[in-house]
Structures are given as structure tokens and as C-alpha cells.
Amino acid sequence: MLVFEDMGMDKQYGLIFDLDGVIADTESVNVRATAKAFEELFGLKDLKAEDFEAGLGRGAEEYVKAGARAHGVELTDEQAGAAAKLRQENFLKILAVEPLAPYPGVIELIEEALALENVKVAIATSGTLEKSRAALEAAKIPYRKMVYVNGSDVKNKKPNPELFLTAAGRMGLTPERCVVIEDAPDGVRAAKAAGAKCIAVTNTTTANKLAQAELIVGSLEEIDLDGIIGLIDG
């Protein structure tokens, strides 16, 4: 239970969620969608989630390039664009017929934050508008009540901080008043470069690869708004 008199109700706080690997397990869908595209376009098979780790959070083209590179194939920009396009088509087809459950603790944390006047909430994802919106709707995330920044809104992908700077700006906050929840090393680096605090969740990779974050958890069930606000206030 939050103790409102201790929170400093005149202070404003921002909570910024990454999507893939934080809100829901979209990464397993990403891998399946990309593997199907790679087999059709390049004849590549036997792709694994680890193959794409170097491209996590860096946009669709860098994601597919990382997966191909893990198999000794260097894609041209044209090939990467074609693979990213087919990957998105496959992703949307999968979500159209399969449920996408949010990770434990996500909905509760979002609802708790949205209920408070001095806490603003944002989604900030490198995914395209169409792809990220499909994932948010499949997971039943109330994103229309939140600031929503996607890869179509920015020029520079993570580890560049533009995504999180844009989210903080749209919330009317400085990054120092925000906590970013991330699951990937480049996402953590982007949050830190923006000047925000960062909580990393080990849904996608190991804790040692997320060491720059102020707090590392195994699940969002381990954190609450009291802890987030304490992290911001230092």
C-alpha cells in the first residue's frame, strides 16, 4: 500500500515501459516470425533466440541483420529491409490467431501508476507503430491512456537515447524524474544515456549483461511504485 503523504504529491514521476521482453513475451513470436522469413528468403534454418540478442531493441533491420550474422550471413540493407517487412507480416499473422499474455506484475503495476495523478506512464518501443500496437492490443495493455512512443516516431534506435528522451518530453518530465523498465543491454544503455534511472528485468537475457541498471529483477512482481519512486528520489 502506498503511503501518499510520504510520496511528495507535488512531485511528478514518470514510468517508461519498453515493450518487447518487458510487457509480454513478444520475443518468442519475433523469433518464429523471423525464422519463417529467413527460411523463405535466404534458405536459413535452425535459428534460435540467442542469435538475435545483439539486435534486441535496435529496430527491425538491425534485429534481422544480427540473426543472419550469427549464421555467417551479412545482409545488405535491401535484404534486411525485405526480411524486416516479411517478419512483421508473419508477426501480425501469429498475433491474429494466438493470445499474448502480459508478463506477471505488468498490468498491476500499470494500473497502480495510472491511478495516481502525479505518476505518468509511457510505452517506448523500437517496434513500428503497426507491430507494437498489435502486441499491446493482444496483451490488453491500456496504452491509449499512456504516452506511446514507437520506432516510427524517432530516427535513432537504441542505444541512442532518443526514444526515452521523446517519451519523457511527451510526459512533460525531465528524464531524471523517470524510471525506464528494460530487458536488453542496449535498452539499459539508452536509458542511462537519456539520464533516467533504469530497472532491468531478466526476461530476455542474464543479469550480468544488464549490470548498468540501478536495479535488476527477475520479475516485475518484485517491484512496486514505492520502490520506483524511491529510486527516482534517490
C-alpha positions in Angstrom: 0.0 0.0 0.0 1.4 3.4 -1.0 1.8 6.0 1.8 0.7 9.1 -0.1 1.9 11.7 2.4 5.4 10.3 2.1 5.4 10.5 -1.7 5.5 14.2 -2.0 2.4 14.7 -4.1 3.8 18.0 -5.5 6.5 15.9 -7.2 5.9 14.3 -10.6 7.2 10.9 -11.6 7.5 9.0 -14.9 7.4 5.3 -15.5 8.5 4.3 -19.0 8.0 0.7 -20.2 9.8 -1.0 -23.1 7.5 -3.4 -24.9 9.3 -6.5 -26.3 10.5 -8.6 -23.4 9.1 -6.3 -20.7 5.3 -6.1 -21.3 4.9 -9.5 -22.8 6.9 -12.4 -24.4 6.9 -11.0 -27.9 10.4 -12.1 -28.4 9.4 -15.7 -28.9 6.9 -14.5 -31.5 9.6 -12.3 -33.1 12.0 -15.3 -33.4 9.3 -17.5 -35.0 8.3 -14.7 -37.4 11.9 -14.0 -38.4 12.8 -17.7 -38.8 10.0 -18.2 -41.2 11.1 -15.1 -43.2 14.7 -16.2 -43.2 13.8 -19.7 -44.5 11.6 -18.3 -47.3 14.0 -15.5 -48.3 17.5 -16.9 -47.7 17.1 -20.6 -47.0 18.4 -20.2 -43.5 17.1 -22.7 -40.9 17.6 -23.6 -37.2 17.5 -20.0 -35.8 17.5 -19.6 -32.1 16.5 -16.7 -29.8 20.2 -16.2 -28.8 21.0 -15.5 -32.5 19.2 -12.2 -32.3 20.4 -10.9 -28.9 22.9 -8.4 -30.5 19.9 -6.8 -32.3 17.5 -6.5 -29.4 15.9 -3.1 -29.1 17.8 -1.7 -32.1 15.0 -1.7 -34.7 13.8 -4.3 -37.2 16.7 -4.1 -39.7 19.4 -4.4 -37.0 17.5 -7.3 -35.5 17.4 -9.3 -38.7 21.0 -8.5 -39.5 22.1 -9.8 -36.1 20.2 -13.1 -36.6 21.8 -13.6 -40.1 25.2 -12.6 -38.8 25.0 -15.3 -36.2 24.8 -17.8 -39.1 27.7 -16.2 -41.1 25.5 -14.3 -43.4 25.9 -10.5 -43.9 22.7 -8.9 -45.2 22.6 -5.9 -47.4 20.3 -3.0 -46.3 17.9 -4.1 -49.1 17.9 -7.7 -47.9 17.4 -6.6 -44.3 14.5 -4.3 -45.3 12.8 -7.2 -47.1 13.4 -9.5 -44.2 12.0 -7.0 -41.7 8.9 -6.4 -43.8 8.2 -10.2 -44.1 9.0 -10.6 -40.4 6.4 -8.0 -39.5 3.8 -9.7 -41.7 4.4 -13.0 -40.1 4.3 -11.4 -36.6 0.9 -9.9 -37.2 -0.4 -13.2 -38.6 0.7 -15.0 -35.5 -0.9 -12.5 -33.1 -4.1 -12.6 -35.1 -4.7 -16.2 -34.0 -2.7 -16.6 -30.8 -3.2 -15.0 -27.4 -0.4 -12.9 -25.9 -0.3 -12.9 -22.1 1.4 -10.0 -20.4 4.3 -10.9 -18.0 3.3 -11.3 -14.3 3.0 -8.0 -12.5 2.8 -5.8 -15.6 -0.9 -5.0 -15.6 -0.9 -4.4 -11.8 2.0 -2.0 -12.0 0.5 -0.1 -14.9 -2.9 0.2 -13.2 -1.4 1.3 -9.9 0.6 4.0 -11.7 -2.3 5.2 -13.8 -4.4 5.7 -10.7 -2.1 8.4 -9.4 -2.2 12.0 -10.6 1.5 12.6 -10.0 2.7 9.5 -11.8 2.8 9.5 -15.6 3.2 6.3 -17.7 4.6 5.7 -21.1 5.3 2.9 -23.6 8.6 3.4 -25.5 9.4 0.8 -28.0 11.7 0.5 -31.1 9.0 -1.6 -32.8 7.0 0.0 -35.6 3.5 1.5 -35.0 1.7 -1.4 -36.6 3.7 -4.1 -34.9 3.8 -2.6 -31.5 0.1 -1.7 -31.5 -0.8 -5.2 -32.4 1.3 -6.5 -29.5 -0.2 -4.0 -27.0 -3.8 -4.8 -28.1 -3.1 -8.6 -28.0 -1.8 -8.3 -24.4 -4.7 -6.0 -23.5 -2.5 -3.1 -22.3 -4.3 0.2 -21.8 -1.9 2.1 -24.0 -4.4 4.7 -25.1 -4.3 6.1 -21.5 -0.5 6.3 -21.7 2.1 8.2 -23.7 3.0 5.9 -26.6 6.3 6.3 -28.5 7.3 3.7 -31.1 10.1 3.3 -33.6 8.1 5.1 -36.3 8.3 8.3 -34.1 12.1 8.5 -33.9 15.1 8.5 -36.2 17.7 6.9 -33.9 17.2 3.5 -32.3 18.7 2.2 -29.0 21.4 2.5 -27.6 20.7 6.1 -28.7 18.6 7.8 -26.0 16.1 9.5 -28.4 13.3 7.0 -27.7 13.3 7.7 -24.0 14.0 11.4 -24.3 10.9 11.6 -26.5 8.8 9.7 -24.0 9.9 11.9 -21.1 9.3 15.0 -23.2 5.8 13.9 -24.1 5.1 13.3 -20.4 6.3 16.8 -19.6 9.1 15.5 -17.4 12.9 15.6 -17.4 14.5 12.2 -17.8 15.8 12.5 -14.3 12.2 12.2 -13.0 11.7 8.9 -14.8 12.4 5.2 -14.5 12.8 3.1 -17.6 11.9 -0.6 -17.4 14.1 -2.6 -19.8 15.1 -6.1 -20.6 18.0 -5.7 -23.1 21.6 -4.3 -22.7 21.1 -1.6 -25.4 17.9 -0.5 -23.8 19.6 -0.1 -20.4 22.4 1.9 -22.1 19.8 4.1 -23.8 18.0 4.8 -20.6 21.3 5.7 -18.9 22.3 7.9 -21.8 19.0 9.7 -21.5 19.6 10.5 -17.8 16.9 8.2 -16.5 17.1 5.6 -13.8 16.7 2.0 -15.1 15.1 -1.2 -13.8 16.2 -4.2 -15.8 14.1 -7.4 -15.8 15.8 -10.7 -16.8 13.1 -11.9 -19.1 15.3 -12.0 -22.2 19.0 -12.1 -21.0 21.1 -12.7 -17.9 21.6 -10.2 -15.1 25.3 -9.7 -15.8 24.5 -8.3 -19.2 22.2 -5.7 -17.5 24.6 -4.6 -14.9 24.4 -0.9 -15.7 20.8 -0.7 -14.4 20.2 0.6 -10.9 18.0 -2.4 -10.1 17.8 -5.9 -11.7 14.8 -8.1 -11.0 13.6 -11.5 -12.2 10.0 -10.3 -12.5 8.0 -7.1 -12.2 6.2 -8.7 -9.4 9.3 -7.9 -7.3 8.8 -4.1 -7.6 6.1 -1.6 -6.7 5.6 2.2 -7.0 7.1 2.9 -3.6 10.4 1.3 -4.8 10.2 3.1 -8.1 9.6 6.5 -6.5 12.3 5.9 -4.0 14.7 5.1 -6.9 13.9 8.4 -8.6 14.1 10.5 -5.4 17.4 8.8 -4.6 
